[in-house]
C-alpha cells in the first residue's frame, strides 16, 4: 500500500478521533498533530518540517512563498470547504506549478446551518432571545427570504423556508431554472435587497459582495444573516446600515463574524452565536469521512 512518509496536521482540523487510526495507516511515521493555529509563515514552515502531506482548516493561509520552501510537500488536505481557487486559503496556482495536490471537501455542515438559520429567525420573530424583530410576535409564514448564493446550502435553506410558508427569492451569478420551477424567483441584487424581509448570504469564504451601495438598497426593518466564512460585507457599510435603521437586525455565527466577533457581540442589533453554525457531531463525522476519502483516492 502506498504511503506518505510524514503526515502533519498543522492546526486543529476538527477531525473525529475515530478517523485518526485510519489516517495513520497511510503514513510511515506517527502522525503529528497541532491543536492551535500557526501565527506566522515561519511557524507554518516549522510545523510542516519534512512532511510530504499536511492537513489544515480554513483558518491558516499558505502562500506561494511557503509552498516554494517545501520541496518535499506532495499533498495538502483541506479540512474545510473548497469551492473556487480564488477563495481557497492555499495558493492553488503555485501548488499546481510545484506539483502539489490540494484537496478540499464540500457539503458537510449544511444540515446544521439550515437548522441554525431557521431557529434563529424563529427566535427573533418571537422575541425568544435578546431581541424581537417587530413590536408584536410574528410568524415566518408570508415573510420574504432572499438568498445570495443558491448553491447546495442556499437551495436547502430555500426549500426549508418554503415549508414554513415563506416567499423565497434569490440572486446568483447564474440562473437556476430548476429552482425557479419550484417557485424560487430570481431578482437582481439590488431588487433582492430592496424586496426581502430577510437576506441570507451563502458565498465562498473571503467573498465580499455587500458594500455601501448595496446597503443603500436594503429594505427598512429587515434582517441580514451571514454564516459564510468571513465577512461577506464591508464592515463600515454594515455598521452604518444598522446605525441608520434601528429596526433592522443581523444574525452572525462565529464564522460569519470572523475576527470582529467580540465587537459585533456588543451591538444591540447583532445577534451572535459563538460557534460555527453548521459544525455538529454529525458534521464532524461527515468532514472526517470526506477528508479520509480524498487521501484514499489520491494514494
Backbone as CSV, one residue per row, in Angstrom:
resi,resn,N_x,N_y,N_z,CA_x,CA_y,CA_z,C_x,C_y,C_z
1,UNK,0.845,-1.188,0.000,0.000,0.000,0.000,0.885,1.245,0.000
2,UNK,0.593,2.170,-0.916,1.345,3.412,-0.987,1.093,4.260,0.248
3,UNK,2.149,4.880,0.782,2.017,5.692,1.980,2.799,6.993,1.846
4,UNK,2.394,7.961,2.667,3.212,9.157,2.846,4.302,8.836,3.856
5,UNK,5.389,9.583,3.781,6.424,9.403,4.809,5.985,10.048,6.125
6,UNK,5.505,11.293,6.029,5.111,12.020,7.235,3.839,12.823,6.981
7,UNK,2.826,12.583,7.800,1.592,13.362,7.770,1.579,14.272,8.994
8,UNK,1.286,15.562,8.766,1.200,16.520,9.866,-0.085,17.333,9.762
9,UNK,-0.835,17.387,10.848,-1.975,18.286,10.958,-1.439,19.570,11.577
10,UNK,-1.278,20.618,10.769,-0.563,21.794,11.255,-1.421,22.677,12.154
11,UNK,-2.672,22.320,12.354,-3.553,23.025,13.289,-4.710,22.094,13.639
12,UNK,-5.614,22.538,14.492,-6.788,21.751,14.832,-7.683,21.654,13.601
13,UNK,-7.800,20.471,13.047,-8.574,20.265,11.826,-9.991,19.781,12.096
14,UNK,-10.343,19.641,13.359,-11.700,19.265,13.792,-12.129,17.898,13.264
15,UNK,-11.174,16.979,13.137,-11.494,15.635,12.679,-11.910,14.772,13.858
16,UNK,-12.738,13.789,13.603,-13.153,12.860,14.644,-11.967,12.015,15.099
17,UNK,-11.799,11.817,16.395,-10.690,10.983,16.882,-10.703,9.580,16.274
18,UNK,-11.909,9.092,15.951,-12.030,7.738,15.415,-11.375,7.589,14.045
19,UNK,-11.187,8.729,13.349,-10.639,8.660,11.998,-9.113,8.622,12.002
20,UNK,-8.504,9.003,13.109,-7.047,9.133,13.152,-6.308,7.813,12.915
21,UNK,-6.755,6.680,13.482,-6.081,5.412,13.149,-6.135,5.097,11.660
22,UNK,-7.232,5.476,11.000,-7.344,5.251,9.559,-6.357,6.138,8.799
23,UNK,-6.187,7.368,9.288,-5.221,8.262,8.661,-3.794,7.776,8.886
24,UNK,-3.538,7.232,10.073,-2.192,6.758,10.418,-1.736,5.628,9.501
25,UNK,-2.663,4.838,9.016,-2.256,3.714,8.177,-1.665,4.158,6.846
26,UNK,-1.841,5.432,6.529,-1.296,5.956,5.279,0.000,6.729,5.497
27,UNK,0.593,6.612,6.682,1.855,7.295,6.973,2.871,6.322,7.544
28,UNK,4.123,6.448,7.124,5.183,5.582,7.638,5.556,5.953,9.075
29,UNK,5.556,7.269,9.373,5.887,7.755,10.707,4.601,8.126,11.459
30,UNK,4.662,8.249,12.781,3.480,8.670,13.540,2.976,10.032,13.069
31,UNK,1.663,10.131,12.941,1.046,11.395,12.536,1.292,12.449,13.611
32,UNK,1.692,13.633,13.183,1.934,14.751,14.095,0.717,15.671,14.066
33,UNK,0.233,16.083,15.240,-0.959,16.923,15.310,-0.712,18.132,16.195
34,UNK,-1.070,19.313,15.687,-1.053,20.546,16.465,-2.496,20.956,16.759
35,UNK,-2.726,21.546,17.921,-4.081,21.887,18.339,-4.410,23.372,18.186
36,UNK,-3.390,24.200,17.924,-3.642,25.619,17.712,-3.187,25.998,16.305
37,UNK,-3.539,27.199,15.880,-3.191,27.638,14.526,-1.873,28.399,14.525
38,UNK,-1.025,28.176,13.540,0.235,28.924,13.456,-0.038,30.403,13.197
39,UNK,0.832,31.251,13.700,0.578,32.692,13.632,1.484,33.408,12.626
40,UNK,2.382,32.684,11.967,3.290,33.308,11.001,3.723,32.281,9.970
41,UNK,4.263,32.771,8.869,4.787,31.868,7.841,5.922,31.023,8.402
42,UNK,6.746,31.626,9.252,7.861,30.891,9.847,7.356,29.714,10.679
43,UNK,6.278,29.958,11.420,5.732,28.868,12.242,5.089,27.799,11.368
44,UNK,4.450,28.202,10.283,3.884,27.222,9.351,4.991,26.328,8.806
45,UNK,6.109,26.938,8.379,7.221,26.171,7.825,7.822,25.226,8.861
46,UNK,7.911,25.692,10.093,8.445,24.836,11.157,7.554,23.630,11.376
47,UNK,6.250,23.858,11.361,5.318,22.746,11.582,5.317,21.773,10.411
48,UNK,5.435,22.284,9.209,5.476,21.401,8.044,6.730,20.537,8.082
49,UNK,7.871,21.157,8.415,9.109,20.389,8.504,9.375,19.595,7.243
50,UNK,9.596,18.286,7.391,9.846,17.429,6.229,8.616,16.623,5.831
51,UNK,7.438,17.082,6.237,6.193,16.378,5.902,5.954,16.404,4.395
52,UNK,5.502,15.289,3.863,5.097,15.273,2.459,3.578,15.370,2.317
53,UNK,2.855,15.333,3.445,1.403,15.530,3.440,1.019,16.343,4.674
54,UNK,0.255,17.400,4.458,-0.217,18.194,5.590,-1.722,18.398,5.489
55,UNK,-2.318,18.691,6.641,-3.749,18.973,6.711,-3.946,20.258,7.499
56,UNK,-4.932,21.040,7.086,-5.232,22.278,7.781,-6.698,22.632,7.589
57,UNK,-7.198,23.546,8.426,-8.564,24.031,8.298,-8.549,25.310,7.473
58,UNK,-9.645,26.067,7.510,-9.737,27.313,6.755,-9.027,28.468,7.449
59,UNK,-8.591,28.268,8.687,-8.053,29.382,9.465,-6.667,29.831,9.008
60,UNK,-5.868,28.909,8.508,-4.482,29.218,8.146,-4.336,29.358,6.635
61,UNK,-3.648,30.416,6.209,-3.391,30.628,4.790,-1.953,30.217,4.457
62,UNK,-1.811,29.495,3.366,-0.482,29.086,2.906,-0.227,29.739,1.560
63,UNK,0.745,30.639,1.537,1.019,31.416,0.332,2.109,30.772,-0.530
64,UNK,2.389,31.433,-1.644,3.366,30.897,-2.596,4.751,30.780,-1.984
65,UNK,5.133,31.758,-1.174,6.464,31.730,-0.561,6.651,30.495,0.305
66,UNK,5.644,30.168,1.097,5.722,28.975,1.953,5.815,27.721,1.094
67,UNK,4.995,27.624,0.077,4.985,26.434,-0.771,6.336,26.214,-1.447
68,UNK,6.966,27.289,-1.867,8.243,27.164,-2.583,9.372,26.735,-1.653
69,UNK,9.140,26.832,-0.357,10.162,26.407,0.603,9.912,24.993,1.131
70,UNK,8.990,24.274,0.499,8.653,22.915,0.936,8.763,21.952,-0.238
71,UNK,9.972,21.675,-0.716,10.138,20.834,-1.909,9.665,19.399,-1.717
72,UNK,9.554,18.954,-0.469,9.125,17.588,-0.209,7.605,17.434,-0.161
73,UNK,6.881,18.568,-0.132,5.430,18.523,0.047,4.744,18.036,-1.224
74,UNK,3.856,17.036,-1.067,3.153,16.455,-2.209,1.639,16.623,-2.118
75,UNK,1.136,16.728,-0.888,-0.320,16.684,-0.720,-0.746,17.636,0.395
76,UNK,-1.795,18.433,0.129,-2.394,19.302,1.136,-3.865,18.946,1.242
77,UNK,-4.274,18.500,2.405,-5.663,18.154,2.645,-6.356,19.278,3.406
78,UNK,-7.318,19.915,2.759,-8.093,20.969,3.409,-9.264,20.350,4.153
79,UNK,-9.295,20.556,5.457,-10.395,20.045,6.283,-11.467,21.129,6.387
80,UNK,-11.900,21.568,5.225,-12.885,22.635,5.119,-13.384,22.647,3.675
81,UNK,-14.360,23.498,3.422,-14.942,23.572,2.083,-13.958,24.187,1.094
82,UNK,-13.980,23.666,-0.107,-13.172,24.199,-1.199,-14.058,24.299,-2.434
83,UNK,-14.324,25.548,-2.859,-15.217,25.774,-3.990,-14.472,26.340,-5.201
84,UNK,-13.772,27.445,-4.988,-13.065,28.095,-6.080,-11.628,28.373,-5.662
85,UNK,-10.728,28.382,-6.640,-9.322,28.659,-6.337,-9.140,29.993,-5.634
86,UNK,-9.884,31.006,-6.086,-9.693,32.356,-5.573,-10.102,32.482,-4.111
87,UNK,-10.998,31.615,-3.651,-11.483,31.701,-2.271,-10.870,30.628,-1.374
88,UNK,-9.840,29.955,-1.878,-9.187,28.899,-1.108,-7.998,29.479,-0.348
89,UNK,-7.760,29.003,0.869,-6.699,29.566,1.708,-5.319,28.978,1.421
90,UNK,-5.184,28.297,0.302,-3.889,27.841,-0.196,-3.720,28.407,-1.607
91,UNK,-2.508,28.855,-1.944,-2.242,29.371,-3.280,-2.275,28.198,-4.266
92,UNK,-3.426,28.013,-4.877,-3.655,26.839,-5.727,-2.775,26.857,-6.971
93,UNK,-2.617,28.010,-7.600,-1.835,28.081,-8.831,-0.383,27.703,-8.586
94,UNK,0.181,28.201,-7.467,1.560,27.849,-7.148,1.672,26.370,-6.808
95,UNK,0.672,25.850,-6.087,0.675,24.424,-5.756,0.682,23.574,-7.024
96,UNK,-0.124,23.933,-8.009,-0.151,23.208,-9.284,1.214,23.271,-9.969
97,UNK,1.770,24.452,-9.957,3.084,24.653,-10.588,4.139,23.752,-9.960
98,UNK,4.038,23.545,-8.653,5.027,22.748,-7.933,4.658,21.263,-7.868
99,UNK,3.517,20.901,-8.445,3.099,19.503,-8.432,2.508,19.052,-7.105
100,UNK,1.992,19.995,-6.327,1.367,19.665,-5.041,-0.135,19.542,-5.235
101,UNK,-0.694,18.430,-4.831,-2.134,18.215,-4.926,-2.830,18.839,-3.726
102,UNK,-3.878,19.621,-3.993,-4.678,20.230,-2.927,-6.106,19.703,-3.037
103,UNK,-6.586,19.100,-1.958,-7.933,18.541,-1.949,-8.732,19.154,-0.803
104,UNK,-9.955,19.561,-1.101,-10.868,20.042,-0.077,-12.150,19.239,-0.097
105,UNK,-13.099,19.614,0.731,-14.371,18.904,0.785,-15.511,19.903,0.609
106,UNK,-16.715,19.375,0.478,-17.899,20.223,0.330,-19.059,19.583,1.078
107,UNK,-20.004,20.441,1.456,-21.328,19.989,1.911,-21.274,19.035,3.102
108,UNK,-20.551,19.415,4.131,-20.538,18.569,5.324,-21.278,19.196,6.499
109,UNK,-21.507,20.520,6.463,-22.167,21.184,7.584,-23.481,21.845,7.209
110,UNK,-24.023,21.484,6.052,-25.210,22.174,5.553,-26.445,21.958,6.425
111,UNK,-26.645,20.724,6.860,-27.853,20.419,7.639,-27.916,21.262,8.916
112,UNK,-26.798,21.334,9.622,-26.768,22.114,10.857,-26.946,23.603,10.604
113,UNK,-26.417,24.088,9.480,-26.554,25.512,9.156,-28.005,25.863,8.860
114,UNK,-28.695,25.007,8.139,-30.115,25.240,7.863,-30.900,25.322,9.176
115,UNK,-30.650,24.391,10.071,-31.344,24.389,11.359,-31.048,25.672,12.134
116,UNK,-29.796,26.119,12.088,-29.405,27.343,12.788,-30.168,28.545,12.242
117,UNK,-30.192,28.685,10.929,-30.833,29.847,10.316,-32.318,29.899,10.662
118,UNK,-32.986,28.787,10.513,-34.426,28.766,10.789,-34.695,29.002,12.272
119,UNK,-33.905,28.375,13.142,-34.133,28.540,14.579,-33.866,29.974,15.025
120,UNK,-32.846,30.608,14.463,-32.548,31.987,14.819,-33.629,32.947,14.325
121,UNK,-34.171,32.681,13.152,-35.261,33.511,12.652,-36.498,33.375,13.535
122,UNK,-36.818,32.150,13.914,-37.972,31.948,14.790,-37.771,32.675,16.117
123,UNK,-36.570,32.575,16.672,-36.273,33.245,17.946,-36.428,34.756,17.819
124,UNK,-35.919,35.320,16.735,-36.009,36.766,16.543,-37.445,37.200,16.263
125,UNK,-38.152,36.423,15.479,-39.545,36.761,15.165,-40.422,36.683,16.416
126,UNK,-40.133,35.733,17.296,-40.948,35.527,18.505,-40.431,36.306,19.713
127,UNK,-39.213,36.856,19.608,-38.641,37.558,20.743,-38.154,36.632,21.833
128,UNK,-37.672,35.449,21.449,-37.220,34.462,22.432,-35.851,34.839,23.000
129,UNK,-35.008,35.434,22.181,-33.656,35.776,22.617,-33.549,37.203,23.121
130,UNK,-32.440,37.867,22.796,-32.196,39.209,23.330,-32.953,40.290,22.565
131,UNK,-33.568,39.950,21.451,-34.254,40.957,20.645,-35.508,40.373,20.013
132,UNK,-36.401,41.266,19.596,-37.593,40.872,18.848,-37.684,41.761,17.628
133,UNK,-37.919,41.156,16.478,-37.870,41.868,15.205,-38.887,43.004,15.150
134,UNK,-40.121,42.716,15.454,-41.169,43.728,15.431,-41.823,43.838,16.808
135,UNK,-42.654,44.822,16.985,-43.245,45.074,18.298,-44.139,43.934,18.756
136,UNK,-44.656,43.176,17.805,-45.534,42.049,18.119,-44.939,40.769,17.541
137,UNK,-45.087,39.670,18.248,-44.578,38.391,17.775,-45.151,38.066,16.402
138,UNK,-44.277,37.604,15.509,-44.707,37.317,14.144,-44.309,35.903,13.722
139,UNK,-44.871,35.473,12.593,-44.599,34.147,12.042,-43.703,34.264,10.811
140,UNK,-43.057,33.159,10.467,-42.297,33.110,9.215,-43.244,33.119,8.018
141,UNK,-44.421,32.578,8.190,-45.392,32.471,7.116,-45.654,33.832,6.468
142,UNK,-45.508,33.888,5.161,-45.795,35.106,4.423,-44.658,36.091,4.343
143,UNK,-43.585,35.877,5.103,-42.440,36.783,5.047,-41.560,36.403,3.848
144,UNK,-40.729,37.340,3.413,-39.909,37.107,2.225,-38.456,36.871,2.601
145,UNK,-37.870,35.853,1.992,-36.474,35.490,2.205,-35.714,35.602,0.897
146,UNK,-34.607,36.336,0.919,-33.743,36.438,-0.246,-32.435,35.718,0.013
147,UNK,-32.031,34.870,-0.907,-30.812,34.092,-0.742,-29.772,34.574,-1.745
148,UNK,-28.611,34.935,-1.236,-27.496,35.316,-2.099,-26.540,34.136,-2.163
149,UNK,-26.473,33.487,-3.326,-25.646,32.287,-3.492,-26.494,31.039,-3.379
150,UNK,-27.066,30.599,-4.504,-28.004,29.476,-4.473,-27.298,28.173,-4.849
151,UNK,-26.279,27.824,-4.045,-25.624,26.535,-4.195,-26.374,25.478,-3.410
152,UNK,-25.664,24.437,-3.014,-26.304,23.342,-2.278,-26.960,23.845,-0.998
153,UNK,-26.219,24.598,-0.192,-26.763,25.101,1.067,-27.877,26.101,0.831
154,UNK,-27.669,27.025,-0.104,-28.707,28.006,-0.397,-30.015,27.358,-0.801
155,UNK,-29.926,26.287,-1.589,-31.140,25.589,-2.011,-31.812,24.881,-0.840
156,UNK,-31.021,24.342,0.066,-31.595,23.691,1.247,-32.328,24.704,2.122
157,UNK,-31.723,25.878,2.298,-32.380,26.936,3.074,-33.666,27.365,2.381
158,UNK,-33.611,27.516,1.065,-34.786,27.954,0.309,-35.954,26.983,0.471
159,UNK,-35.685,25.707,0.317,-36.754,24.709,0.400,-37.328,24.615,1.809
160,UNK,-36.462,24.768,2.816,-36.945,24.726,4.191,-37.811,25.947,4.482
161,UNK,-37.390,27.104,3.999,-38.176,28.320,4.201,-39.535,28.214,3.518
162,UNK,-39.561,27.610,2.341,-40.845,27.409,1.655,-41.774,26.527,2.475
163,UNK,-41.209,25.527,3.147,-42.015,24.661,4.006,-42.716,25.470,5.091
164,UNK,-42.041,26.518,5.591,-42.619,27.376,6.620,-43.514,28.469,6.037
165,UNK,-43.731,28.428,4.724,-44.639,29.382,4.105,-44.016,30.701,3.724
166,UNK,-42.688,30.761,3.671,-42.025,31.994,3.274,-41.977,32.120,1.750
167,UNK,-41.990,33.344,1.269,-41.786,33.620,-0.150,-40.276,33.730,-0.378
168,UNK,-39.754,32.972,-1.314,-38.304,32.863,-1.459,-37.841,33.418,-2.801
169,UNK,-36.815,34.246,-2.740,-36.184,34.836,-3.908,-34.683,34.537,-3.841
170,UNK,-33.982,34.753,-4.956,-32.538,34.501,-4.921,-31.798,35.393,-5.898
171,UNK,-30.509,35.568,-5.606,-29.564,36.186,-6.531,-28.369,35.267,-6.625
172,UNK,-27.925,34.994,-7.848,-26.800,34.094,-8.074,-26.102,34.530,-9.359
173,UNK,-24.836,34.172,-9.505,-24.105,34.541,-10.720,-24.754,33.947,-11.968
174,UNK,-25.332,32.763,-11.825,-26.013,32.119,-12.945,-27.431,31.764,-12.516
175,UNK,-28.331,31.789,-13.443,-29.731,31.464,-13.145,-29.873,29.978,-12.865
176,UNK,-30.817,29.626,-12.010,-31.089,28.240,-11.624,-32.513,27.898,-12.035
177,UNK,-32.674,27.466,-13.287,-34.019,27.222,-13.811,-34.747,26.132,-13.031
178,UNK,-33.988,25.120,-12.573,-34.642,24.038,-11.828,-35.206,24.540,-10.512
179,UNK,-34.577,25.554,-9.923,-35.086,26.140,-8.682,-36.239,27.091,-8.957
180,UNK,-36.163,27.805,-10.070,-37.247,28.709,-10.441,-38.530,27.925,-10.722
181,UNK,-38.369,26.700,-11.209,-39.542,25.843,-11.426,-40.206,25.441,-10.116
182,UNK,-39.464,25.581,-9.002,-40.010,25.273,-7.679,-40.560,26.514,-6.982
183,UNK,-40.613,27.625,-7.722,-41.192,28.838,-7.160,-40.198,29.763,-6.488
184,UNK,-38.891,29.539,-6.690,-37.862,30.416,-6.129,-37.516,31.439,-7.214
185,UNK,-37.871,32.687,-6.987,-37.806,33.702,-8.033,-36.472,34.432,-8.049
186,UNK,-35.926,34.620,-9.238,-34.673,35.352,-9.394,-34.924,36.847,-9.374
187,UNK,-34.057,37.582,-8.659,-34.071,39.037,-8.667,-32.639,39.537,-8.812
188,UNK,-32.483,40.720,-9.335,-31.158,41.333,-9.316,-30.773,41.588,-7.865
189,UNK,-29.494,41.823,-7.620,-29.047,42.006,-6.244,-29.733,43.203,-5.588
190,UNK,-29.829,44.297,-6.298,-30.472,45.484,-5.721,-31.949,45.238,-5.447
191,UNK,-32.620,44.535,-6.352,-34.037,44.218,-6.143,-34.212,43.282,-4.948
192,UNK,-33.319,42.321,-4.835,-33.396,41.364,-3.734,-33.272,42.082,-2.395
193,UNK,-32.289,42.974,-2.300,-32.056,43.695,-1.058,-33.222,44.617,-0.716
194,UNK,-33.844,45.189,-1.729,-34.946,46.124,-1.506,-36.261,45.428,-1.210
195,UNK,-36.376,44.167,-1.613,-37.651,43.453,-1.530,-37.815,42.615,-0.278
196,UNK,-36.735,41.954,0.173,-36.875,40.864,1.129,-36.763,41.295,2.589
197,UNK,-37.612,40.678,3.423,-37.539,40.893,4.872,-36.248,40.329,5.436
198,UNK,-35.800,39.207,4.871,-34.606,38.514,5.351,-33.683,38.245,4.181
199,UNK,-32.405,38.518,4.355,-31.379,38.164,3.375,-30.421,37.189,4.032
200,UNK,-30.201,36.034,3.411,-29.248,35.047,3.917,-28.150,34.862,2.881
201,UNK,-26.900,35.075,3.308,-25.780,35.083,2.376,-25.011,33.765,2.457
202,UNK,-24.772,33.156,1.288,-24.063,31.875,1.209,-23.029,31.956,0.083
203,UNK,-21.868,32.504,0.421,-20.817,32.742,-0.562,-19.531,32.038,-0.149
204,UNK,-18.640,31.784,-1.114,-17.329,31.220,-0.755,-16.592,32.149,0.207
205,UNK,-15.713,31.578,1.025,-15.018,32.384,2.019,-14.202,33.499,1.372
206,UNK,-14.121,34.605,2.108,-13.388,35.801,1.696,-14.037,36.523,0.514
207,UNK,-15.314,36.256,0.249,-16.020,36.920,-0.840,-16.856,38.064,-0.281
208,UNK,-16.476,39.293,-0.581,-17.203,40.472,-0.104,-18.066,41.000,-1.244
209,UNK,-19.375,40.979,-1.050,-20.307,41.376,-2.100,-21.121,42.613,-1.722
210,UNK,-21.320,42.820,-0.430,-22.189,43.915,0.018,-21.352,45.089,0.506
211,UNK,-21.419,46.178,-0.243,-20.712,47.403,0.101,-21.730,48.512,0.355
212,UNK,-21.260,49.737,0.468,-22.171,50.830,0.832,-23.301,50.982,-0.175
213,UNK,-22.995,50.840,-1.441,-24.051,50.970,-2.452,-25.131,49.917,-2.264
214,UNK,-24.706,48.674,-2.008,-25.684,47.595,-1.823,-26.531,47.832,-0.575
215,UNK,-25.906,48.276,0.507,-26.673,48.523,1.735,-27.661,49.681,1.554
216,UNK,-27.398,50.575,0.606,-28.330,51.682,0.375,-29.663,51.186,-0.180
217,UNK,-29.655,49.979,-0.766,-30.889,49.397,-1.291,-31.648,48.594,-0.233
218,UNK,-31.021,48.322,0.897,-31.578,47.386,1.886,-32.927,47.864,2.414
219,UNK,-33.864,46.957,2.420,-35.212,47.238,2.911,-35.181,47.637,4.373
220,UNK,-35.977,48.619,4.753,-36.080,49.023,6.152,-36.712,47.905,6.976
221,UNK,-36.316,47.842,8.245,-36.847,46.824,9.154,-36.674,45.427,8.557
222,UNK,-35.413,45.098,8.256,-35.098,43.808,7.645,-33.952,43.141,8.387
223,UNK,-33.600,41.951,7.947,-32.621,41.121,8.653,-31.573,40.631,7.664
224,UNK,-30.318,40.624,8.107,-29.219,40.071,7.308,-28.593,38.916,8.074
225,UNK,-28.456,37.767,7.415,-27.839,36.595,8.024,-26.571,36.254,7.253
226,UNK,-25.472,36.069,7.969,-24.231,35.625,7.322,-23.642,34.451,8.087
227,UNK,-23.625,33.290,7.441,-22.973,32.101,8.001,-21.829,31.647,7.101
228,UNK,-21.443,32.494,6.137,-20.282,32.205,5.311,-19.023,32.379,6.153
229,UNK,-17.905,31.897,5.643,-16.645,32.045,6.375,-16.080,33.434,6.100
230,UNK,-16.086,34.288,7.110,-15.597,35.641,6.967,-16.690,36.598,6.542
231,UNK,-16.390,37.883,6.639,-17.367,38.898,6.271,-17.666,38.831,4.779
232,UNK,-18.945,38.874,4.437,-19.363,38.968,3.040,-19.774,40.401,2.723
233,UNK,-19.486,41.296,3.655,-19.876,42.702,3.533,-18.742,43.595,4.030
234,UNK,-18.765,44.836,3.556,-17.842,45.832,4.083,-18.273,46.186,5.502
235,UNK,-17.358,46.074,6.444,-17.708,46.253,7.852,-18.289,47.633,8.139
236,UNK,-17.652,48.683,7.644,-18.121,50.038,7.925,-19.502,50.287,7.327
237,UNK,-19.726,49.801,6.113,-21.038,49.965,5.476,-22.111,49.192,6.240
238,UNK,-21.744,48.035,6.728,-22.657,47.199,7.511,-23.089,47.911,8.798
239,UNK,-22.133,48.442,9.531,-22.451,49.133,10.788,-23.221,50.420,10.526
240,UNK,-22.921,51.092,9.437,-23.654,52.308,9.075,-25.110,51.980,8.766
241,UNK,-25.325,50.855,8.095,-26.696,50.409,7.791,-27.490,50.209,9.079
242,UNK,-26.921,49.546,10.055,-27.609,49.315,11.313,-27.832,50.624,12.078
243,UNK,-26.851,51.495,12.024,-26.988,52.776,12.722,-28.125,53.611,12.133
244,UNK,-28.284,53.553,10.819,-29.307,54.348,10.138,-30.687,53.713,10.180
245,UNK,-30.746,52.448,10.596,-32.041,51.759,10.671,-32.087,50.936,11.955
246,UNK,-32.586,51.532,13.008,-32.599,50.879,14.328,-33.585,49.733,14.408
247,UNK,-34.383,49.507,13.360,-35.358,48.416,13.366,-34.845,47.167,12.665
248,UNK,-33.642,47.253,12.095,-33.075,46.111,11.388,-32.119,45.332,12.286
249,UNK,-31.871,44.075,11.912,-31.016,43.198,12.708,-30.097,42.387,11.808
250,UNK,-29.032,41.869,12.409,-28.131,40.938,11.722,-27.945,39.712,12.603
251,UNK,-27.797,38.557,11.978,-27.552,37.296,12.665,-26.254,36.718,12.114
252,UNK,-25.266,36.531,12.988,-23.953,36.059,12.564,-23.480,34.932,13.481
253,UNK,-22.966,33.859,12.894,-22.286,32.863,13.721,-20.815,33.261,13.828
254,UNK,-20.018,32.449,14.503,-18.609,32.797,14.693,-17.876,32.910,13.367
255,UNK,-18.206,32.044,12.403,-17.567,32.117,11.092,-17.973,33.391,10.366
256,UNK,-19.250,33.714,10.406,-19.763,34.884,9.698,-19.257,36.197,10.266
257,UNK,-18.990,36.225,11.573,-18.473,37.440,12.217,-16.965,37.548,12.073
258,UNK,-16.295,36.417,11.915,-14.849,36.407,11.738,-14.111,37.036,12.907
259,UNK,-13.114,37.829,12.599,-12.273,38.437,13.633,-12.974,39.558,14.384
260,UNK,-14.174,39.926,13.953,-14.909,41.017,14.602,-15.985,40.506,15.557
261,UNK,-15.907,39.226,15.902,-16.964,38.628,16.726,-17.183,39.391,18.026
262,UNK,-16.129,39.685,18.773,-16.277,40.340,20.074,-16.917,41.718,19.929
263,UNK,-16.503,42.442,18.903,-17.088,43.767,18.665,-18.568,43.654,18.312
264,UNK,-18.886,42.753,17.399,-20.277,42.586,16.987,-21.151,42.081,18.133
265,UNK,-20.570,41.293,19.001,-21.323,40.709,20.112,-21.873,41.774,21.061
266,UNK,-21.249,42.942,21.074,-21.678,44.022,21.955,-22.779,44.887,21.331
267,UNK,-23.052,44.674,20.063,-24.005,45.530,19.344,-25.431,45.047,19.602
268,UNK,-26.342,45.931,19.989,-27.710,45.510,20.326,-28.514,44.966,19.154
269,UNK,-28.113,45.306,17.932,-28.867,44.845,16.770,-28.233,43.639,16.081
270,UNK,-27.123,43.155,16.623,-26.447,41.999,16.028,-26.573,40.805,16.958
271,UNK,-27.167,39.749,16.465,-27.325,38.510,17.230,-26.183,37.579,16.834
272,UNK,-25.378,37.191,17.808,-24.194,36.381,17.518,-24.309,34.996,18.143
273,UNK,-23.574,34.082,17.552,-23.501,32.705,18.031,-22.015,32.350,18.083
274,UNK,-21.494,31.918,19.245,-20.044,31.786,19.409,-19.404,30.583,18.734
275,UNK,-20.169,29.834,17.957,-19.638,28.652,17.290,-19.971,28.699,15.803
276,UNK,-19.430,27.749,15.062,-19.779,27.600,13.658,-21.184,27.014,13.554
277,UNK,-22.045,27.677,12.812,-23.457,27.296,12.774,-23.673,25.851,12.342
278,UNK,-22.863,25.394,11.413,-23.098,24.072,10.854,-22.247,22.970,11.432
279,UNK,-21.385,23.315,12.406,-20.459,22.281,12.876,-21.049,21.536,14.064
280,UNK,-21.598,20.364,13.779,-22.221,19.486,14.757,-21.421,18.185,14.833
281,UNK,-21.848,17.300,15.716,-21.200,15.990,15.793,-21.326,15.259,14.455
282,UNK,-22.491,15.417,13.838,-22.708,14.759,12.548,-21.837,15.388,11.463
283,UNK,-21.707,16.718,11.508,-20.863,17.404,10.524,-19.404,16.995,10.683
284,UNK,-18.942,16.850,11.930,-17.566,16.413,12.163,-17.329,15.038,11.533
285,UNK,-18.292,14.152,11.676,-18.149,12.814,11.102,-18.123,12.876,9.570
286,UNK,-19.021,13.666,8.988,-19.034,13.783,7.526,-17.732,14.401,7.020
287,UNK,-17.258,15.435,7.703,-15.993,16.067,7.321,-14.860,15.048,7.354
288,UNK,-14.763,14.304,8.432,-13.677,13.343,8.611,-13.707,12.273,7.524
289,UNK,-14.882,11.791,7.227,-15.007,10.749,6.214,-14.600,11.257,4.837
290,UNK,-14.964,12.490,4.523,-14.630,13.051,3.214,-13.136,13.353,3.103
291,UNK,-12.534,13.835,4.193,-11.089,14.085,4.197,-10.331,12.783,3.976
292,UNK,-10.752,11.727,4.650,-10.095,10.435,4.504,-10.283,9.868,3.103
293,UNK,-11.467,10.036,2.552,-11.731,9.561,1.198,-10.833,10.241,0.183
294,UNK,-10.580,11.551,0.373,-9.664,12.265,-0.521,-8.268,11.656,-0.491
295,UNK,-7.812,11.310,0.711,-6.483,10.695,0.848,-6.438,9.352,0.129
296,UNK,-7.466,8.558,0.338,-7.519,7.228,-0.277,-7.504,7.333,-1.787
297,UNK,-8.273,8.296,-2.318,-8.318,8.461,-3.781,-6.983,8.935,-4.332
298,UNK,-6.312,9.795,-3.592,-5.009,10.304,-4.035,-3.971,9.180,-4.070
299,UNK,-3.960,8.353,-3.033,-2.960,7.290,-2.951,-3.303,6.121,-3.860
